[in-house]
């Protein structure tokens, strides 16, 4: 699979974003050590090596963001990501995805742990000194968990290495990491009623600037929040099943999809997603065509997209449930009007597939402003002066095709798959020593 940097860009934001917490002040080593010891005891993971804490002010953070993205998110990859999001109708044309990343970092980031260096960075506002405020202490406790995770499980290696994974699998792994830190943070608060009361008072009194996040494309904003929100619920379910030992074991066998995070019972039952192969249809076209991305949406992102339609959130959730696997290929030329998509989804049952097909047809009707043509019980078409769309229902599979012409869609369908259409995903079976 060819993966662009959108997954890494969003992952970076998710890994660093800390909601509803002001920046951390400079602290004495003794106070930091006390909090570290308490968090380690709650989490059941002792520090292996000392945790290095550094500080940045807001200007230094922004400069760090600019330098980081110049190196890790080059313009050609930004362009490809933008073309993908635009092809699916998930982003407005005026948005610059690189600027959005930097602005989100600079607005929202308050502290982060860097697995590559083993260092923790906290953002310091002005000359803030003295004892921790309640929300500062809670934020620091959250980030300490990440340092402990890295020391015991290595957040950048083995089953936790997210560099070559699909977006959906990246969000699954990250939900375990952030959900663990969020659940541990709550246990830290529960054991300190006075801190909890002070924390809630501070949060209520704060006026947080989330203007950049509020105007970000819904698909990006939702996936930023997902690891904290749904990750917490996932880790809570794993903890209730077997305590911290079960949570630790999950690092050797992290969630393979957002479906497993949304439905922990499927993770516990070992219900893995299937790999859906979609061919590179540009092989039958001229050299002006290139593939922008081959990736997987997964249940959560499909739900988010459907929730942007006129259907209720509950209807969108039902339509996205029963997901078994999916893969899309987005390709085009220098001319955006050539953008083409071949997306295949597989569902648990024929009914699940049919429900999704109807929901996606509603989404396409609202996107293009045209009524669907029901060619048959298994084929829905949309056509405007600029685009032709087909939704093909075949048992437990739904195929979505989008292109400039019917001939383009025929080329996509005719492209031969390199491997069998569906094969199971192998799940890791090793258990960690920690």
N, C-alpha and C positions, 0 to 999 in steps of 0.2 A: 504493500500500500504506500501511496505517496501522501505524506502529511505536510501541510503547510504550517506556518507558525501561529495560526489563530489559537490552536489549543494551548500552545506554550504561553502565548500572550495572556489568555484568560487564566490559565493556571497560575502564572506569576501574580496576577492581581488577586486571585483567590488566596494564594499562599500568604500574601502580605497584608491583605485587607483586614482591619480590625474595626468592627462596627461599634458605634456608640461609646467610644472611649477617647478622652483627650490624650494629648501627648504625654510621655513619661518624663518626669523630672530627673535630674541627676541625683543619685542616691549614694549613701554610704555603703561600703562593702558589707558591713555587718547586716544592714537591713536586707540587702539583696541576698545575702547568704541565708538569712532566716527564712525568707519566702521560698527560696530554692529548696531548702531542706523540707519545708512543710509540703510543698507541691510534690516533691519526690516521694515523700511518705504516703501521701494520698494516692498517687498514681502507681506506686509500687515499683518505681524504676529509679535506682540510685544513679547519681552522676558518675560517669566513668572517668571523665577529665573535667577540669574547671571550665566553666562557661564564660567566655569572654563577652563583655558588654561594651558597646561603643555608642556614641551619640551623634546625631545629625540635627541641624536646625532645618527649617522648612526650605530655605534657599539651597542648602547643601543637598537636601533630598531631591529637589527638582533637577539639579545639575547631575546628580547620580542617575536619575531616571533618563535624562537625555542621553548621557553617555552609554547607559546600558542598552537602550533601544537602538542606538546607532550601530552597536556591535551585534546585538542578538536579534534584531527585527529589521533587517534591511528593507529598502524601499521596494524591491521586486517582490518580496514576500508579503509586504503590506498590500501591494497592488493586487496580488493573487487573492488574498483574503477578502479584499473589498469586492472584487469581481464575483466571488462566491456568494457573499452575503447579498449583493445586489441581484444576482441571478435568482435567488430564492425569494427576493422581496423582503429581506429581513433588515435592511438598513437604508436610510435616505442617502441620496447621491451626494449631498453636501458634506457628509461626515468624512473626516480624515481619520482613519483608524489608528495611525501612529500618534497623532496629536491626542486622540481620545485616550489612548493608553497612558501617555505621559500625564495628561490632566487628571485622570482617575487616580493614578499613583500619588500625584502631588496633593490632591484634595483629600483622599481617604486614608492613606497609609500613615500609621502611627507607630509602628514598630514591626520588625520582621526578623526572622531567623534565616540565615543563609547556610544551607547544607553543604555547599562547596567549601566554605571556609570554616564552618563551625562557630561563627560569630553571630552575636545578636546585636542588632542595631535598633536604637530607640530614638524617636524624634523628640527633640527638646524645643519647646516654645520659649523664645526670648532667653531670659536668664533664670528660668524656673529652677529653684533649689528647694531644699528642705525635705520634709517627710513626704512619703507618697500620699496622694489623695486616694480615696477609695477606688475610683475608676482606674487610676494609674496602677494600683496594686493588682487589680483584677486583670488588666491588660498584660502586665508583666508575668503573672501566674500562667496565663494562656501561652505566652511565648516560651516560657520555660519548658512546658510540655513538649513543644516542638524540638527543643534541644535534646531533651531526654529521649524522644522517639528516634532522633537521628543517631544518637550514641549507641542505642541498643538495636535498632533495626536497619539503619542506613537508608535514608529517605530517597537517595538517588541511585540505588542499585537493586539488582535482582527483581523480584516481583513489584517493587515500588518504583522502578525506573520508568518514567512516563514519557520519555523522549520519542519513542516510536509507536506509541499507542494511539488508537483512535480517540477523538474528543470524548466520546461517551465513556470509554474505559478510563481516560484521564480523570474525568469527573467522579467516577466511582472510587478510584484510589484516593483522590484528594478528599473525598467525603469521609473516608476512614480517618485520615490524618487530622483534618480540621474538626471532625465530630468528636474524636478522642480528646483533643485539646479543649473543646467547648464543654464536653461532659465533665472533664477533670476540673475545669474552671468553676462549674456549678457546684461540684462537691466541695471545693475550696470555700465557696461562699456559704454553703449550707452549714459548714462547721463553724462559721463566724457570723452569727446573727447581727451583731453590731455593724460589721463591715457590709453585710447585705443591705441593711437599712440605709446606711450612708451612701452606698453605691446607687441605690434606687433614687434617693433624693438628688444626687448629683446628675443622674441621667435626666431626670424630670426637669431640672433647672437649666440644662445645657441647650443651646441652640446650634445644632450641628449643621454645617454647610454640606449638603449633598446635591447641590445643583447639577454638577456634572453627572453624577450617578443617575439622578432623576431623568436626565435628558438622553441617557445612553440608550441604544437600541434594546428593546425588551429581552431579546435573546442573550445579550451580554450581561445586562443587569441581573437577570434571573440566575444565570450560571455563576455569577459572582457570589450570590447569596446561598446557592444550593449546598455547598459543602458544610456550611455552618448550620443551616436550618435542618435540612434532611440528614446531614451527616450526624448531627446530634441525636436525632431519633434512631438512626441506624445503630450507632454505638450503644445507645441506651438499651436497645433490644439485645445486642450481643452480650452486654454486661449482665443483663438479667438472665441470660441463658447460661453463662458460666463464669461471671466475674471478670477480673482483669486478666486472668489466664486465657480466657476466650478472646478477649480483645487483643492480647499480645499475639495469639495464634493467627489472628486475622491478617497480621502484617506479612505472613508468609503466603497467605491466600486472600489477597484483598478483593473487594467487590469487582466483578468483571464487567459491570454495567451500572447505569443509573437505575435500571429496573431492580437490581438486587438491593440497592440502597433504599429505594422507595418501598420495597416489599422485602424486609429482612427475612421473612419466612422462606423466600425463594433462595436467598443466599445460604441460609442454614440447611436447606434441603439439597443444595448443590445444583440448583437449576441454572445452568450456564446459558448464555446466549449462543446463537449459531452465527457462524461467519457466512455472510452473503456476498458472493462474488459478482461484480459488475465489470464487464470488459471495458478497456480503453477504446472507445469508439472512434477516436481521432485517427486510428491506424488506417481507416478507409477514407480519410479526407486529405486535403492538401497540406503543405508545410506551414501554412499560416495559422493552423489550429494548434492549440496546446491545452493540456489538462491543468486546471487551476488547483483542483483538490480532489482527492478520493478519501472519503471519511464516513463516519457513522453518526447519526443524530441520537438515537436511543430514545427510550420512553420519555425521559424528562424534557428534552428539547422539543420533541414532537408535541408534548402537552403544552409547552410554553407557546409554540407557534399557533396551535389551535385556540389557545386562550385569547389570542389577539383578534379572533373573529367575533361574530355576533352570538355564537353559542355560549352557554354558561360555562363557568369554570368546571363545574361538575360534569357536564357533557364532554368537555375536552379531556378531562381525566379518564372518563370511561372509554373514550375513543382511542386514547394512547395506551390504555392498559391492554394486556394480552400481547404486547410486543415480544417478538422472538429474536429479531435481529434485523439490521438494515445496512445498506451501503449505497452511497451516491457518488457519481462522477460528474463534476462540473467542468466544462471546457468552453473555449471560445477563441475568437481572434481579436485583433486590435479594435474591431468594431463591436461595441457592446450589444448591438442588435442581433449578433450571431450567437449569443450565449445559449448553451444547450445543457440540459440536465438529464441524466439517466439515473433514477433512484429506485431501488428495489427493497421492499420491506417484506418480512416474513412474520406471521402471527401464530399464536398458539392454536387457534381454531379458525374454521371458515367464517364463523360469526364475527370473531374479532376482526378479521380482515375486511369483511363487508362493512362493519361499523366504521372502521378507519377510512375506507374508501369513500363512504358517504360524507364523513366529516371533512376529509381533504377536498372533496368536490365543492363543499360549501366554501371552504377557504379560497379555492381557486376562482369560484364565481364572484366572490367579493373582491378578490385581488384584481381581476381583469375586467370586472364590470359587465360580464356577459353571462347569459344563462347557459347551462350545460346542454349538450346533445347526448341523449342516452341512445347510443348506437345499438346496444344490446344490454342484456343483464350484466355483462362482464366488461363493457367498454363505455367510458364516459369521455366525451371530447369537448374542448373549448377552442374557439378560434376567433382571433381578431385580425386586424390588418397587419399586425407585427409578430404574432406568436400563435403557435399551435400547441395544444396540450392534450395528452391522453392519460387517462387513469384506467389501468387494466387490472381487473380482478380475476385471479386464477386460483381457486381453492384457498389455501392459507397464505397466498402471496399477493401483494399489490405492487404494481409497477407504475411509476410516474415518469412521463417523458415530456420534456419541454424543448421546443426549438422553433426556428423561424418558419419551417414548412413541414408538411407531411412527409416529404421526401427525406428531410433530415431525421425525422423520427424513425422512418423505415431503416435508415442506415444504422441508427443506434441499436434497433432491435436485431439487426442482422449480424452485428459484431459478435464473433464467436467467443464464448468464455474460455479462459485459459485453464480453469480447473472446474471440478464439479460445482454446481450452483450453491449447494449448502453443505457445510461440514461442521461438526461440533467443535467448540472451543475447549481445549484441554485446560483444566484447572490445576494450579500447583497443589501439591499434596504435602510438601515439607512443613514442619512446624518449627518455630524459632526456639532457640535456646533460652532467650530472655523470658 
